[in-house]
């Protein structure tokens, strides 16, 4: 059985390892605190795909800045594909304007 290798900053420097770190994908979860009509949303917004037989969430693809939102009928969502928090804010603001038209009053 192999033993785990211990590493620390001083051993990394001694080996000449200098990792380059780049953020490539940020994942954000949010709750809109509203129920969403995913059927109507997917019918009227071409960027939204909804196949409830395959997956319970609608997939909303934002082109600029590039990101994907998975939206559930209870208003919870997951946003992924962006590499900055500024772009995440822009994506969520744009999506909220579109999604707000499909809120279901209970």
Secondary structure, 3 states (H helix, E strand, C coil): CCCCCCCCHHHHHHCCCCCCCCCCCEEEEEECCCEECHHHHHHHCCCEECCCCCCCCEEEEECCCCEEEEECCCCEEEEEEECCHHHHHHHHHHHHHHHHHHEECC
